[in-house]
Amino acid sequence: MHMQLIKCIITLVIVAMGVCAIAQTQSARRKIYIVNGFFFHRLPIEKAKVTEKIDLTASGGTKAIAVAPTEALTDLQIQSAIPPSVIPESHELLRLYNSLYPQQSDSAI
């Protein structure tokens, strides 16, 4: 009986550690927005200036939110964009974005 209790406690500890590891991995992921062909971790425009948002998923599982703004980004907003080199599957995400909004992509990857 004593041995079964120890096994049960050890199993519960292992399960709890696994749940914590999964939660940390998921919280470490940051949102990716694509606006006018530029990548951002935060929406660079006011929500009122967004006409449409569409979820995109690249073949490797990287997710992004395609955003259609009502007006072009300012130079300051463009300067705060994230370089595509740090975004996983950036080329595929941008290709998906361009298929939705071909006239709005200003970035040069």
C-alpha positions in Angstrom: 0.0 0.0 0.0 2.8 2.4 0.9 4.6 1.7 -2.4 1.4 2.3 -4.4 1.0 5.7 -2.7 4.6 6.7 -3.6 4.1 5.6 -7.2 0.9 7.6 -7.4 2.6 10.7 -6.0 5.5 10.3 -8.4 3.1 10.0 -11.4 1.2 13.1 -10.3 4.4 15.1 -10.0 5.5 14.0 -13.5 2.2 14.9 -15.0 2.2 18.3 -13.3 5.7 19.0 -14.7 4.6 18.1 -18.2 1.6 20.4 -17.9 3.8 23.3 -16.7 6.3 22.7 -19.6 3.5 22.8 -22.2 2.0 26.0 -20.7 5.5 27.7 -20.7 6.0 26.8 -24.4 2.6 28.1 -25.4 3.0 31.3 -23.5 6.4 31.9 -25.0 4.9 32.1 -28.5 4.1 35.6 -29.5 1.5 36.7 -31.9 2.6 37.6 -35.4 0.7 40.2 -37.4 1.2 41.0 -41.1 0.2 44.5 -42.1 1.0 45.8 -45.6 3.5 43.0 -45.9 5.4 43.8 -42.7 5.7 41.6 -39.7 4.8 42.8 -36.1 4.4 41.2 -32.7 1.8 43.9 -31.7 -0.8 45.4 -34.0 0.8 48.7 -35.2 -2.5 50.4 -35.9 -5.6 51.1 -33.9 -8.2 48.4 -34.1 -10.7 50.9 -35.5 -8.4 51.2 -38.6 -8.6 47.4 -39.4 -11.1 46.3 -42.0 -10.4 42.6 -41.8 -8.3 40.0 -39.9 -7.6 36.5 -41.2 -5.7 33.7 -39.5 -2.9 32.3 -41.6 -1.0 29.0 -41.0 2.2 28.1 -42.8 2.9 24.4 -43.7 5.3 24.1 -40.7 2.6 25.4 -38.3 3.7 29.0 -37.8 0.6 31.1 -37.4 0.1 34.8 -38.2 -2.8 37.2 -38.4 -3.2 38.9 -41.8 -4.5 42.4 -41.3 -6.2 44.7 -43.8 -5.8 48.3 -42.7 -7.9 51.2 -43.8 -4.8 53.3 -44.5 -1.1 52.8 -45.2 1.4 52.4 -42.4 3.5 55.5 -41.4 7.3 55.5 -41.8 7.6 55.2 -38.0 5.3 52.1 -37.9 7.3 50.5 -40.7 10.6 51.1 -38.8 9.1 49.2 -35.9 8.5 46.1 -38.1 10.2 42.9 -37.2 12.8 41.6 -39.8 11.5 38.6 -41.7 14.6 36.7 -40.8 13.4 36.3 -37.2 9.9 35.1 -38.2 9.7 31.4 -38.9 8.4 30.6 -42.4 8.2 34.3 -43.2 8.4 33.7 -46.9 5.4 31.4 -46.9 3.4 33.6 -44.6 4.1 36.6 -46.8 3.1 34.6 -49.9 -0.2 33.7 -48.2 -0.7 37.3 -47.2 0.0 38.5 -50.8 -2.6 36.0 -52.1 -5.2 37.7 -49.9 -4.1 41.3 -50.3 -1.7 41.7 -53.3 -2.1 45.5 -53.5 -1.2 46.0 -49.9 2.2 44.4 -49.6 4.9 47.0 -49.4 7.7 44.9 -47.8 10.7 43.7 -49.7 11.7 40.2 -48.6 
